[in-house]
Amino acid sequence: MLAFRSEAHVDRWCEQTGLKRGAAFPLETAWQLADEWYRDRLSPTWRRRTPEKAQAVFDDLGLKGEFWKLG
């Protein structure tokens, strides 16, 4: 994950590096994803999410599109 200051900055970086653009979203959304994803990770009862539950996390945060599609 890389942080950029604007969409234009993402586009310039992709052009300069020759890399394909991936998903872009606000830092606040990244924080919400990290919080949801890792919140209970140290719990002794933690279990890996099913692909369906992982997809629900992405959907609930508004992370849509081909990049975020599981399966």
mmCIF file as Biopython writes it, N, C-alpha, C and O atoms, coordinates in Angstrom:
data_model
#
loop_
_atom_site.group_PDB
_atom_site.id
_atom_site.type_symbol
_atom_site.label_atom_id
_atom_site.label_alt_id
_atom_site.label_comp_id
_atom_site.label_asym_id
_atom_site.label_entity_id
_atom_site.label_seq_id
_atom_site.pdbx_PDB_ins_code
_atom_site.Cartn_x
_atom_site.Cartn_y
_atom_site.Cartn_z
_atom_site.occupancy
_atom_site.B_iso_or_equiv
_atom_site.auth_seq_id
_atom_site.auth_asym_id
_atom_site.pdbx_PDB_model_num
ATOM 1   N N  . MET A ? 1  ? 0.845   -1.151  0.000   1.0 0.0 1  A 1 
ATOM 2   C CA . MET A ? 1  ? 0.000   0.000   0.000   1.0 0.0 1  A 1 
ATOM 3   C C  . MET A ? 1  ? 0.902   1.228   0.000   1.0 0.0 1  A 1 
ATOM 4   O O  . MET A ? 1  ? 1.866   1.314   0.761   1.0 0.0 1  A 1 
ATOM 5   N N  . LEU A ? 2  ? 0.573   2.156   -0.852  1.0 0.0 2  A 1 
ATOM 6   C CA . LEU A ? 2  ? 1.302   3.419   -0.942  1.0 0.0 2  A 1 
ATOM 7   C C  . LEU A ? 2  ? 0.344   4.568   -0.664  1.0 0.0 2  A 1 
ATOM 8   O O  . LEU A ? 2  ? -0.835  4.490   -1.008  1.0 0.0 2  A 1 
ATOM 9   N N  . ALA A ? 3  ? 0.831   5.610   -0.059  1.0 0.0 3  A 1 
ATOM 10  C CA . ALA A ? 3  ? 0.016   6.788   0.211   1.0 0.0 3  A 1 
ATOM 11  C C  . ALA A ? 3  ? 0.406   7.913   -0.752  1.0 0.0 3  A 1 
ATOM 12  O O  . ALA A ? 3  ? 1.587   8.173   -0.982  1.0 0.0 3  A 1 
ATOM 13  N N  . PHE A ? 4  ? -0.605  8.566   -1.304  1.0 0.0 4  A 1 
ATOM 14  C CA . PHE A ? 4  ? -0.406  9.686   -2.227  1.0 0.0 4  A 1 
ATOM 15  C C  . PHE A ? 4  ? -1.253  10.855  -1.767  1.0 0.0 4  A 1 
ATOM 16  O O  . PHE A ? 4  ? -2.249  10.675  -1.066  1.0 0.0 4  A 1 
ATOM 17  N N  . ARG A ? 5  ? -0.854  12.050  -2.164  1.0 0.0 5  A 1 
ATOM 18  C CA . ARG A ? 5  ? -1.584  13.233  -1.731  1.0 0.0 5  A 1 
ATOM 19  C C  . ARG A ? 5  ? -2.780  13.565  -2.621  1.0 0.0 5  A 1 
ATOM 20  O O  . ARG A ? 5  ? -3.644  14.343  -2.215  1.0 0.0 5  A 1 
ATOM 21  N N  . SER A ? 6  ? -2.850  12.994  -3.823  1.0 0.0 6  A 1 
ATOM 22  C CA . SER A ? 6  ? -3.974  13.290  -4.715  1.0 0.0 6  A 1 
ATOM 23  C C  . SER A ? 6  ? -4.066  12.233  -5.811  1.0 0.0 6  A 1 
ATOM 24  O O  . SER A ? 6  ? -3.136  11.457  -6.029  1.0 0.0 6  A 1 
ATOM 25  N N  . GLU A ? 7  ? -5.196  12.223  -6.485  1.0 0.0 7  A 1 
ATOM 26  C CA . GLU A ? 7  ? -5.384  11.303  -7.625  1.0 0.0 7  A 1 
ATOM 27  C C  . GLU A ? 7  ? -4.371  11.620  -8.734  1.0 0.0 7  A 1 
ATOM 28  O O  . GLU A ? 7  ? -3.854  10.718  -9.393  1.0 0.0 7  A 1 
ATOM 29  N N  . ALA A ? 8  ? -4.100  12.910  -8.926  1.0 0.0 8  A 1 
ATOM 30  C CA . ALA A ? 8  ? -3.125  13.313  -9.951  1.0 0.0 8  A 1 
ATOM 31  C C  . ALA A ? 8  ? -1.736  12.778  -9.613  1.0 0.0 8  A 1 
ATOM 32  O O  . ALA A ? 8  ? -0.985  12.381  -10.504 1.0 0.0 8  A 1 
ATOM 33  N N  . HIS A ? 9  ? -1.403  12.769  -8.339  1.0 0.0 9  A 1 
ATOM 34  C CA . HIS A ? 9  ? -0.116  12.244  -7.903  1.0 0.0 9  A 1 
ATOM 35  C C  . HIS A ? 9  ? -0.030  10.738  -8.194  1.0 0.0 9  A 1 
ATOM 36  O O  . HIS A ? 9  ? 1.017   10.239  -8.607  1.0 0.0 9  A 1 
ATOM 37  N N  . VAL A ? 10 ? -1.124  10.031  -7.978  1.0 0.0 10 A 1 
ATOM 38  C CA . VAL A ? 10 ? -1.167  8.591   -8.300  1.0 0.0 10 A 1 
ATOM 39  C C  . VAL A ? 10 ? -0.897  8.398   -9.789  1.0 0.0 10 A 1 
ATOM 40  O O  . VAL A ? 10 ? -0.074  7.570   -10.180 1.0 0.0 10 A 1 
ATOM 41  N N  . ASP A ? 11 ? -1.592  9.165   -10.605 1.0 0.0 11 A 1 
ATOM 42  C CA . ASP A ? 11 ? -1.436  9.043   -12.058 1.0 0.0 11 A 1 
ATOM 43  C C  . ASP A ? 11 ? 0.002   9.329   -12.500 1.0 0.0 11 A 1 
ATOM 44  O O  . ASP A ? 11 ? 0.551   8.605   -13.330 1.0 0.0 11 A 1 
ATOM 45  N N  . ARG A ? 12 ? 0.611   10.379  -11.950 1.0 0.0 12 A 1 
ATOM 46  C CA . ARG A ? 12 ? 2.004   10.704  -12.294 1.0 0.0 12 A 1 
ATOM 47  C C  . ARG A ? 12 ? 2.947   9.582   -11.886 1.0 0.0 12 A 1 
ATOM 48  O O  . ARG A ? 12 ? 3.837   9.206   -12.649 1.0 0.0 12 A 1 
ATOM 49  N N  . TRP A ? 13 ? 2.756   9.055   -10.698 1.0 0.0 13 A 1 
ATOM 50  C CA . TRP A ? 13 ? 3.613   7.976   -10.206 1.0 0.0 13 A 1 
ATOM 51  C C  . TRP A ? 13 ? 3.499   6.741   -11.106 1.0 0.0 13 A 1 
ATOM 52  O O  . TRP A ? 13 ? 4.506   6.114   -11.434 1.0 0.0 13 A 1 
ATOM 53  N N  . CYS A ? 14 ? 2.283   6.399   -11.500 1.0 0.0 14 A 1 
ATOM 54  C CA . CYS A ? 14 ? 2.085   5.243   -12.383 1.0 0.0 14 A 1 
ATOM 55  C C  . CYS A ? 14 ? 2.762   5.479   -13.730 1.0 0.0 14 A 1 
ATOM 56  O O  . CYS A ? 14 ? 3.385   4.573   -14.283 1.0 0.0 14 A 1 
ATOM 57  N N  . GLU A ? 15 ? 2.641   6.685   -14.250 1.0 0.0 15 A 1 
ATOM 58  C CA . GLU A ? 15 ? 3.269   7.023   -15.528 1.0 0.0 15 A 1 
ATOM 59  C C  . GLU A ? 15 ? 4.794   6.934   -15.423 1.0 0.0 15 A 1 
ATOM 60  O O  . GLU A ? 15 ? 5.451   6.401   -16.317 1.0 0.0 15 A 1 
ATOM 61  N N  . GLN A ? 16 ? 5.343   7.449   -14.350 1.0 0.0 16 A 1 
ATOM 62  C CA . GLN A ? 16 ? 6.796   7.458   -14.174 1.0 0.0 16 A 1 
ATOM 63  C C  . GLN A ? 16 ? 7.362   6.059   -13.935 1.0 0.0 16 A 1 
ATOM 64  O O  . GLN A ? 16 ? 8.468   5.755   -14.382 1.0 0.0 16 A 1 
ATOM 65  N N  . THR A ? 17 ? 6.618   5.211   -13.238 1.0 0.0 17 A 1 
ATOM 66  C CA . THR A ? 17 ? 7.126   3.880   -12.909 1.0 0.0 17 A 1 
ATOM 67  C C  . THR A ? 17 ? 6.736   2.822   -13.930 1.0 0.0 17 A 1 
ATOM 68  O O  . THR A ? 17 ? 7.320   1.739   -13.968 1.0 0.0 17 A 1 
ATOM 69  N N  . GLY A ? 18 ? 5.742   3.142   -14.760 1.0 0.0 18 A 1 
ATOM 70  C CA . GLY A ? 18 ? 5.256   2.166   -15.728 1.0 0.0 18 A 1 
ATOM 71  C C  . GLY A ? 18 ? 4.390   1.082   -15.106 1.0 0.0 18 A 1 
ATOM 72  O O  . GLY A ? 18 ? 4.115   0.060   -15.733 1.0 0.0 18 A 1 
ATOM 73  N N  . LEU A ? 19 ? 3.963   1.310   -13.872 1.0 0.0 19 A 1 
ATOM 74  C CA . LEU A ? 19 ? 3.123   0.327   -13.193 1.0 0.0 19 A 1 
ATOM 75  C C  . LEU A ? 19 ? 1.650   0.642   -13.391 1.0 0.0 19 A 1 
ATOM 76  O O  . LEU A ? 19 ? 1.254   1.800   -13.517 1.0 0.0 19 A 1 
ATOM 77  N N  . LYS A ? 20 ? 0.863   -0.397  -13.415 1.0 0.0 20 A 1 
ATOM 78  C CA . LYS A ? 20 ? -0.581  -0.270  -13.583 1.0 0.0 20 A 1 
ATOM 79  C C  . LYS A ? 20 ? -1.204  0.271   -12.300 1.0 0.0 20 A 1 
ATOM 80  O O  . LYS A ? 20 ? -0.804  -0.097  -11.196 1.0 0.0 20 A 1 
ATOM 81  N N  . ARG A ? 21 ? -2.179  1.140   -12.463 1.0 0.0 21 A 1 
ATOM 82  C CA . ARG A ? 21 ? -2.868  1.715   -11.311 1.0 0.0 21 A 1 
ATOM 83  C C  . ARG A ? 21 ? -3.764  0.665   -10.662 1.0 0.0 21 A 1 
ATOM 84  O O  . ARG A ? 21 ? -4.490  -0.061  -11.341 1.0 0.0 21 A 1 
ATOM 85  N N  . GLY A ? 22 ? -3.697  0.601   -9.365  1.0 0.0 22 A 1 
ATOM 86  C CA . GLY A ? 22 ? -4.563  -0.293  -8.600  1.0 0.0 22 A 1 
ATOM 87  C C  . GLY A ? 22 ? -5.694  0.502   -7.985  1.0 0.0 22 A 1 
ATOM 88  O O  . GLY A ? 22 ? -6.102  1.536   -8.514  1.0 0.0 22 A 1 
ATOM 89  N N  . ALA A ? 23 ? -6.190  0.019   -6.882  1.0 0.0 23 A 1 
ATOM 90  C CA . ALA A ? 23 ? -7.282  0.703   -6.193  1.0 0.0 23 A 1 
ATOM 91  C C  . ALA A ? 23 ? -6.745  1.920   -5.446  1.0 0.0 23 A 1 
ATOM 92  O O  . ALA A ? 23 ? -5.636  1.902   -4.912  1.0 0.0 23 A 1 
ATOM 93  N N  . ALA A ? 24 ? -7.547  2.966   -5.420  1.0 0.0 24 A 1 
ATOM 94  C CA . ALA A ? 24 ? -7.203  4.165   -4.672  1.0 0.0 24 A 1 
ATOM 95  C C  . ALA A ? 24 ? -8.388  4.511   -3.771  1.0 0.0 24 A 1 
ATOM 96  O O  . ALA A ? 24 ? -9.543  4.474   -4.196  1.0 0.0 24 A 1 
ATOM 97  N N  . PHE A ? 25 ? -8.077  4.845   -2.529  1.0 0.0 25 A 1 
ATOM 98  C CA . PHE A ? 25 ? -9.127  5.184   -1.584  1.0 0.0 25 A 1 
ATOM 99  C C  . PHE A ? 25 ? -8.539  6.075   -0.504  1.0 0.0 25 A 1 
ATOM 100 O O  . PHE A ? 25 ? -7.322  6.092   -0.314  1.0 0.0 25 A 1 
ATOM 101 N N  . PRO A ? 26 ? -9.383  6.817   0.210   1.0 0.0 26 A 1 
ATOM 102 C CA . PRO A ? 26 ? -8.892  7.754   1.232   1.0 0.0 26 A 1 
ATOM 103 C C  . PRO A ? 26 ? -8.196  7.027   2.383   1.0 0.0 26 A 1 
ATOM 104 O O  . PRO A ? 26 ? -8.493  5.868   2.672   1.0 0.0 26 A 1 
ATOM 105 N N  . LEU A ? 27 ? -7.282  7.719   3.023   1.0 0.0 27 A 1 
ATOM 106 C CA . LEU A ? 27 ? -6.562  7.168   4.158   1.0 0.0 27 A 1 
ATOM 107 C C  . LEU A ? 27 ? -7.525  6.753   5.276   1.0 0.0 27 A 1 
ATOM 108 O O  . LEU A ? 27 ? -7.287  5.762   5.967   1.0 0.0 27 A 1 
ATOM 109 N N  . GLU A ? 28 ? -8.591  7.499   5.448   1.0 0.0 28 A 1 
ATOM 110 C CA . GLU A ? 28 ? -9.595  7.142   6.460   1.0 0.0 28 A 1 
ATOM 111 C C  . GLU A ? 28 ? -10.166 5.749   6.193   1.0 0.0 28 A 1 
ATOM 112 O O  . GLU A ? 28 ? -10.388 4.980   7.128   1.0 0.0 28 A 1 
ATOM 113 N N  . THR A ? 29 ? -10.403 5.425   4.933   1.0 0.0 29 A 1 
ATOM 114 C CA . THR A ? 29 ? -10.917 4.100   4.584   1.0 0.0 29 A 1 
ATOM 115 C C  . THR A ? 29 ? -9.873  3.026   4.870   1.0 0.0 29 A 1 
ATOM 116 O O  . THR A ? 29 ? -10.213 1.928   5.310   1.0 0.0 29 A 1 
ATOM 117 N N  . ALA A ? 30 ? -8.609  3.339   4.623   1.0 0.0 30 A 1 
ATOM 118 C CA . ALA A ? 30 ? -7.532  2.392   4.939   1.0 0.0 30 A 1 
ATOM 119 C C  . ALA A ? 30 ? -7.511  2.116   6.440   1.0 0.0 30 A 1 
ATOM 120 O O  . ALA A ? 30 ? -7.325  0.976   6.864   1.0 0.0 30 A 1 
ATOM 121 N N  . TRP A ? 31 ? -7.700  3.158   7.235   1.0 0.0 31 A 1 
ATOM 122 C CA . TRP A ? 31 ? -7.728  2.992   8.684   1.0 0.0 31 A 1 
ATOM 123 C C  . TRP A ? 31 ? -8.924  2.129   9.102   1.0 0.0 31 A 1 
ATOM 124 O O  . TRP A ? 31 ? -8.789  1.248   9.952   1.0 0.0 31 A 1 
ATOM 125 N N  . GLN A ? 32 ? -10.079 2.379   8.511   1.0 0.0 32 A 1 
ATOM 126 C CA . GLN A ? 32 ? -11.271 1.601   8.836   1.0 0.0 32 A 1 
ATOM 127 C C  . GLN A ? 32 ? -11.087 0.134   8.446   1.0 0.0 32 A 1 
ATOM 128 O O  . GLN A ? 32 ? -11.505 -0.763  9.177   1.0 0.0 32 A 1 
ATOM 129 N N  . LEU A ? 33 ? -10.468 -0.104  7.305   1.0 0.0 33 A 1 
ATOM 130 C CA . LEU A ? 33 ? -10.205 -1.472  6.873   1.0 0.0 33 A 1 
ATOM 131 C C  . LEU A ? 33 ? -9.253  -2.170  7.846   1.0 0.0 33 A 1 
ATOM 132 O O  . LEU A ? 33 ? -9.501  -3.306  8.250   1.0 0.0 33 A 1 
ATOM 133 N N  . ALA A ? 34 ? -8.173  -1.496  8.217   1.0 0.0 34 A 1 
ATOM 134 C CA . ALA A ? 34 ? -7.211  -2.081  9.150   1.0 0.0 34 A 1 
ATOM 135 C C  . ALA A ? 34 ? -7.865  -2.381  10.496  1.0 0.0 34 A 1 
ATOM 136 O O  . ALA A ? 34 ? -7.630  -3.437  11.084  1.0 0.0 34 A 1 
ATOM 137 N N  . ASP A ? 35 ? -8.679  -1.459  10.977  1.0 0.0 35 A 1 
ATOM 138 C CA . ASP A ? 35 ? -9.364  -1.652  12.259  1.0 0.0 35 A 1 
ATOM 139 C C  . ASP A ? 35 ? -10.277 -2.870  12.202  1.0 0.0 35 A 1 
ATOM 140 O O  . ASP A ? 35 ? -10.249 -3.717  13.095  1.0 0.0 35 A 1 
ATOM 141 N N  . GLU A ? 36 ? -11.072 -2.954  11.167  1.0 0.0 36 A 1 
ATOM 142 C CA . GLU A ? 36 ? -11.998 -4.080  11.024  1.0 0.0 36 A 1 
ATOM 143 C C  . GLU A ? 36 ? -11.236 -5.388  10.832  1.0 0.0 36 A 1 
ATOM 144 O O  . GLU A ? 36 ? -11.601 -6.410  11.413  1.0 0.0 36 A 1 
ATOM 145 N N  . TRP A ? 37 ? -10.194 -5.364  10.032  1.0 0.0 37 A 1 
ATOM 146 C CA . TRP A ? 37 ? -9.472  -6.581  9.656   1.0 0.0 37 A 1 
ATOM 147 C C  . TRP A ? 37 ? -8.664  -7.163  10.816  1.0 0.0 37 A 1 
ATOM 148 O O  . TRP A ? 37 ? -8.594  -8.380  10.982  1.0 0.0 37 A 1 
ATOM 149 N N  . TYR A ? 38 ? -8.054  -6.283  11.619  1.0 0.0 38 A 1 
ATOM 150 C CA . TYR A ? 38 ? -7.137  -6.750  12.657  1.0 0.0 38 A 1 
ATOM 151 C C  . TYR A ? 38 ? -7.660  -6.603  14.088  1.0 0.0 38 A 1 
ATOM 152 O O  . TYR A ? 38 ? -6.971  -6.996  15.030  1.0 0.0 38 A 1 
ATOM 153 N N  . ARG A ? 39 ? -8.831  -6.061  14.269  1.0 0.0 39 A 1 
ATOM 154 C CA . ARG A ? 39 ? -9.367  -5.754  15.598  1.0 0.0 39 A 1 
ATOM 155 C C  . ARG A ? 39 ? -9.287  -6.940  16.565  1.0 0.0 39 A 1 
ATOM 156 O O  . ARG A ? 39 ? -8.870  -6.769  17.711  1.0 0.0 39 A 1 
ATOM 157 N N  . ASP A ? 40 ? -9.675  -8.122  16.127  1.0 0.0 40 A 1 
ATOM 158 C CA . ASP A ? 40 ? -9.722  -9.284  17.016  1.0 0.0 40 A 1 
ATOM 159 C C  . ASP A ? 40 ? -8.622  -10.306 16.730  1.0 0.0 40 A 1 
ATOM 160 O O  . ASP A ? 40 ? -8.706  -11.453 17.171  1.0 0.0 40 A 1 
ATOM 161 N N  . ARG A ? 41 ? -7.614  -9.898  16.007  1.0 0.0 41 A 1 
ATOM 162 C CA . ARG A ? 41 ? -6.586  -10.834 15.546  1.0 0.0 41 A 1 
ATOM 163 C C  . ARG A ? 41 ? -5.834  -11.536 16.675  1.0 0.0 41 A 1 
ATOM 164 O O  . ARG A ? 41 ? -5.393  -12.672 16.500  1.0 0.0 41 A 1 
ATOM 165 N N  . LEU A ? 42 ? -5.679  -10.890 17.822  1.0 0.0 42 A 1 
ATOM 166 C CA . LEU A ? 42 ? -4.942  -11.493 18.933  1.0 0.0 42 A 1 
ATOM 167 C C  . LEU A ? 42 ? -5.836  -12.286 19.887  1.0 0.0 42 A 1 
ATOM 168 O O  . LEU A ? 42 ? -5.353  -12.854 20.866  1.0 0.0 42 A 1 
ATOM 169 N N  . SER A ? 43 ? -7.111  -12.322 19.605  1.0 0.0 43 A 1 
ATOM 170 C CA . SER A ? 43 ? -8.034  -13.079 20.440  1.0 0.0 43 A 1 
ATOM 171 C C  . SER A ? 43 ? -7.788  -14.577 20.290  1.0 0.0 43 A 1 
ATOM 172 O O  . SER A ? 43 ? -7.565  -15.056 19.178  1.0 0.0 43 A 1 
ATOM 173 N N  . PRO A ? 44 ? -7.824  -15.313 21.382  1.0 0.0 44 A 1 
ATOM 174 C CA . PRO A ? 44 ? -7.643  -16.772 21.291  1.0 0.0 44 A 1 
ATOM 175 C C  . PRO A ? 44 ? -8.736  -17.454 20.461  1.0 0.0 44 A 1 
ATOM 176 O O  . PRO A ? 44 ? -8.550  -18.570 19.976  1.0 0.0 44 A 1 
ATOM 177 N N  . THR A ? 45 ? -9.864  -16.782 20.304  1.0 0.0 45 A 1 
ATOM 178 C CA . THR A ? 45 ? -10.969 -17.375 19.528  1.0 0.0 45 A 1 
ATOM 179 C C  . THR A ? 45 ? -10.971 -16.928 18.066  1.0 0.0 45 A 1 
ATOM 180 O O  . THR A ? 45 ? -11.874 -17.276 17.305  1.0 0.0 45 A 1 
ATOM 181 N N  . TRP A ? 46 ? -9.943  -16.147 17.676  1.0 0.0 46 A 1 
ATOM 182 C CA . TRP A ? 46 ? -9.889  -15.646 16.303  1.0 0.0 46 A 1 
ATOM 183 C C  . TRP A ? 46 ? -9.850  -16.786 15.292  1.0 0.0 46 A 1 
ATOM 184 O O  . TRP A ? 46 ? -9.151  -17.779 15.487  1.0 0.0 46 A 1 
ATOM 185 N N  . ARG A ? 47 ? -10.598 -16.633 14.227  1.0 0.0 47 A 1 
ATOM 186 C CA . ARG A ? 47 ? -10.588 -17.569 13.110  1.0 0.0 47 A 1 
ATOM 187 C C  . ARG A ? 47 ? -10.518 -16.772 11.817  1.0 0.0 47 A 1 
ATOM 188 O O  . ARG A ? 47 ? -11.073 -15.678 11.709  1.0 0.0 47 A 1 
ATOM 189 N N  . ARG A ? 48 ? -9.835  -17.334 10.858  1.0 0.0 48 A 1 
ATOM 190 C CA . ARG A ? 48 ? -9.710  -16.690 9.546   1.0 0.0 48 A 1 
ATOM 191 C C  . ARG A ? 48 ? -11.100 -16.477 8.943   1.0 0.0 48 A 1 
ATOM 192 O O  . ARG A ? 48 ? -11.980 -17.330 9.054   1.0 0.0 48 A 1 
ATOM 193 N N  . ARG A ? 49 ? -11.275 -15.317 8.302   1.0 0.0 49 A 1 
ATOM 194 C CA . ARG A ? 49 ? -12.555 -15.028 7.639   1.0 0.0 49 A 1 
ATOM 195 C C  . ARG A ? 49 ? -12.741 -15.921 6.428   1.0 0.0 49 A 1 
ATOM 196 O O  . ARG A ? 49 ? -11.782 -16.281 5.746   1.0 0.0 49 A 1 
ATOM 197 N N  . THR A ? 50 ? -13.974 -16.265 6.177   1.0 0.0 50 A 1 
ATOM 198 C CA . THR A ? 50 ? -14.282 -16.943 4.924   1.0 0.0 50 A 1 
ATOM 199 C C  . THR A ? 50 ? -14.205 -15.903 3.816   1.0 0.0 50 A 1 
ATOM 200 O O  . THR A ? 50 ? -14.293 -14.707 4.094   1.0 0.0 50 A 1 
ATOM 201 N N  . PRO A ? 51 ? -14.044 -16.326 2.580   1.0 0.0 51 A 1 
ATOM 202 C CA . PRO A ? 51 ? -14.058 -15.345 1.491   1.0 0.0 51 A 1 
ATOM 203 C C  . PRO A ? 51 ? -15.338 -14.512 1.478   1.0 0.0 51 A 1 
ATOM 204 O O  . PRO A ? 51 ? -15.298 -13.328 1.143   1.0 0.0 51 A 1 
ATOM 205 N N  . GLU A ? 52 ? -16.451 -15.101 1.830   1.0 0.0 52 A 1 
ATOM 206 C CA . GLU A ? 52 ? -17.724 -14.375 1.848   1.0 0.0 52 A 1 
ATOM 207 C C  . GLU A ? 52 ? -17.708 -13.276 2.916   1.0 0.0 52 A 1 
ATOM 208 O O  . GLU A ? 52 ? -18.170 -12.161 2.672   1.0 0.0 52 A 1 
ATOM 209 N N  . LYS A ? 53 ? -17.180 -13.594 4.091   1.0 0.0 53 A 1 
ATOM 210 C CA . LYS A ? 53 ? -17.110 -12.578 5.151   1.0 0.0 53 A 1 
ATOM 211 C C  . LYS A ? 53 ? -16.089 -11.490 4.819   1.0 0.0 53 A 1 
ATOM 212 O O  . LYS A ? 53 ? -16.309 -10.317 5.120   1.0 0.0 53 A 1 
ATOM 213 N N  . ALA A ? 54 ? -14.986 -11.876 4.206   1.0 0.0 54 A 1 
ATOM 214 C CA . ALA A ? 54 ? -14.002 -10.881 3.785   1.0 0.0 54 A 1 
ATOM 215 C C  . ALA A ? 54 ? -14.614 -9.951  2.743   1.0 0.0 54 A 1 
ATOM 216 O O  . ALA A ? 54 ? -14.408 -8.738  2.797   1.0 0.0 54 A 1 
ATOM 217 N N  . GLN A ? 55 ? -15.360 -10.507 1.803   1.0 0.0 55 A 1 
ATOM 218 C CA . GLN A ? 55 ? -16.020 -9.700  0.776   1.0 0.0 55 A 1 
ATOM 219 C C  . GLN A ? 55 ? -17.012 -8.740  1.416   1.0 0.0 55 A 1 
ATOM 220 O O  . GLN A ? 55 ? -17.146 -7.597  0.979   1.0 0.0 55 A 1 
ATOM 221 N N  . ALA A ? 56 ? -17.707 -9.202  2.449   1.0 0.0 56 A 1 
ATOM 222 C CA . ALA A ? 56 ? -18.666 -8.346  3.151   1.0 0.0 56 A 1 
ATOM 223 C C  . ALA A ? 56 ? -17.958 -7.153  3.801   1.0 0.0 56 A 1 
ATOM 224 O O  . ALA A ? 56 ? -18.497 -6.046  3.806   1.0 0.0 56 A 1 
ATOM 225 N N  . VAL A ? 57 ? -16.765 -7.366  4.345   1.0 0.0 57 A 1 
ATOM 226 C CA . VAL A ? 57 ? -15.993 -6.260  4.926   1.0 0.0 57 A 1 
ATOM 227 C C  . VAL A ? 57 ? -15.692 -5.230  3.837   1.0 0.0 57 A 1 
ATOM 228 O O  . VAL A ? 57 ? -15.919 -4.037  4.035   1.0 0.0 57 A 1 
ATOM 229 N N  . PHE A ? 58 ? -15.189 -5.678  2.703   1.0 0.0 58 A 1 
ATOM 230 C CA . PHE A ? 58 ? -14.882 -4.762  1.606   1.0 0.0 58 A 1 
ATOM 231 C C  . PHE A ? 58 ? -16.129 -4.007  1.162   1.0 0.0 58 A 1 
ATOM 232 O O  . PHE A ? 58 ? -16.100 -2.789  0.986   1.0 0.0 58 A 1 
ATOM 233 N N  . ASP A ? 59 ? -17.219 -4.742  0.982   1.0 0.0 59 A 1 
ATOM 234 C CA . ASP A ? 59 ? -18.477 -4.128  0.531   1.0 0.0 59 A 1 
ATOM 235 C C  . ASP A ? 59 ? -18.974 -3.087  1.531   1.0 0.0 59 A 1 
ATOM 236 O O  . ASP A ? 59 ? -19.390 -1.997  1.140   1.0 0.0 59 A 1 
ATOM 237 N N  . ASP A ? 60 ? -18.933 -3.421  2.818   1.0 0.0 60 A 1 
ATOM 238 C CA . ASP A ? 60 ? -19.414 -2.500  3.849   1.0 0.0 60 A 1 
ATOM 239 C C  . ASP A ? 60 ? -18.612 -1.202  3.882   1.0 0.0 60 A 1 
ATOM 240 O O  . ASP A ? 60 ? -19.141 -0.152  4.245   1.0 0.0 60 A 1 
ATOM 241 N N  . LEU A ? 61 ? -17.343 -1.274  3.507   1.0 0.0 61 A 1 
ATOM 242 C CA . LEU A ? 61 ? -16.493 -0.076  3.490   1.0 0.0 61 A 1 
ATOM 243 C C  . LEU A ? 61 ? -16.556 0.661   2.150   1.0 0.0 61 A 1 
ATOM 244 O O  . LEU A ? 61 ? -15.877 1.669   1.956   1.0 0.0 61 A 1 
ATOM 245 N N  . GLY A ? 62 ? -17.368 0.153   1.238   1.0 0.0 62 A 1 
ATOM 246 C CA . GLY A ? 62 ? -17.491 0.802   -0.066  1.0 0.0 62 A 1 
ATOM 247 C C  . GLY A ? 62 ? -16.345 0.493   -1.005  1.0 0.0 62 A 1 
ATOM 248 O O  . GLY A ? 62 ? -16.134 1.210   -1.983  1.0 0.0 62 A 1 
ATOM 249 N N  . LEU A ? 63 ? -15.601 -0.562  -0.721  1.0 0.0 63 A 1 
ATOM 250 C CA . LEU A ? 63 ? -14.472 -0.957  -1.572  1.0 0.0 63 A 1 
ATOM 251 C C  . LEU A ? 63 ? -15.010 -1.865  -2.672  1.0 0.0 63 A 1 
ATOM 252 O O  . LEU A ? 63 ? -15.121 -3.079  -2.502  1.0 0.0 63 A 1 
ATOM 253 N N  . LYS A ? 64 ? -15.334 -1.258  -3.780  1.0 0.0 64 A 1 
ATOM 254 C CA . LYS A ? 64 ? -15.990 -1.953  -4.893  1.0 0.0 64 A 1 
ATOM 255 C C  . LYS A ? 64 ? -15.046 -2.038  -6.084  1.0 0.0 64 A 1 
ATOM 256 O O  . LYS A ? 64 ? -14.003 -1.386  -6.113  1.0 0.0 64 A 1 
ATOM 257 N N  . GLY A ? 65 ? -15.415 -2.829  -7.038  1.0 0.0 65 A 1 
ATOM 258 C CA . GLY A ? 65 ? -14.655 -2.926  -8.272  1.0 0.0 65 A 1 
ATOM 259 C C  . GLY A ? 65 ? -13.858 -4.207  -8.352  1.0 0.0 65 A 1 
ATOM 260 O O  . GLY A ? 65 ? -13.795 -4.987  -7.403  1.0 0.0 65 A 1 
ATOM 261 N N  . GLU A ? 66 ? -13.258 -4.402  -9.495  1.0 0.0 66 A 1 
ATOM 262 C CA . GLU A ? 66 ? -12.532 -5.632  -9.799  1.0 0.0 66 A 1 
ATOM 263 C C  . GLU A ? 66 ? -11.406 -5.908  -8.792  1.0 0.0 66 A 1 
ATOM 264 O O  . GLU A ? 66 ? -11.182 -7.059  -8.415  1.0 0.0 66 A 1 
ATOM 265 N N  . PHE A ? 67 ? -10.715 -4.883  -8.366  1.0 0.0 67 A 1 
ATOM 266 C CA . PHE A ? 67 ? -9.605  -5.037  -7.428  1.0 0.0 67 A 1 
ATOM 267 C C  . PHE A ? 67 ? -10.032 -5.712  -6.135  1.0 0.0 67 A 1 
ATOM 268 O O  . PHE A ? 67 ? -9.282  -6.504  -5.566  1.0 0.0 67 A 1 
ATOM 269 N N  . TRP A ? 68 ? -11.246 -5.397  -5.668  1.0 0.0 68 A 1 
ATOM 270 C CA . TRP A ? 68 ? -11.726 -5.872  -4.373  1.0 0.0 68 A 1 
ATOM 271 C C  . TRP A ? 68 ? -12.598 -7.119  -4.462  1.0 0.0 68 A 1 
ATOM 272 O O  . TRP A ? 68 ? -13.098 -7.603  -3.447  1.0 0.0 68 A 1 
ATOM 273 N N  . LYS A ? 69 ? -12.779 -7.632  -5.652  1.0 0.0 69 A 1 
ATOM 274 C CA . LYS A ? 69 ? -13.645 -8.795  -5.833  1.0 0.0 69 A 1 
ATOM 275 C C  . LYS A ? 69 ? -12.894 -10.085 -5.501  1.0 0.0 69 A 1 
ATOM 276 O O  . LYS A ? 69 ? -11.838 -10.368 -6.066  1.0 0.0 69 A 1 
ATOM 277 N N  . LEU A ? 70 ? -13.452 -10.845 -4.589  1.0 0.0 70 A 1 
ATOM 278 C CA . LEU A ? 70 ? -12.874 -12.148 -4.230  1.0 0.0 70 A 1 
ATOM 279 C C  . LEU A ? 70 ? -13.653 -13.230 -4.957  1.0 0.0 70 A 1 
ATOM 280 O O  . LEU A ? 70 ? -14.878 -13.308 -4.862  1.0 0.0 70 A 1 
ATOM 281 N N  . GLY A ? 71 ? -12.939 -14.044 -5.665  1.0 0.0 71 A 1 
ATOM 282 C CA . GLY A ? 71 ? -13.580 -15.166 -6.364  1.0 0.0 71 A 1 
ATOM 283 C C  . GLY A ? 71 ? -14.376 -14.841 -7.554  1.0 0.0 71 A 1 
ATOM 284 O O  . GLY A ? 71 ? -14.939 -15.737 -8.184  1.0 0.0 71 A 1 
#
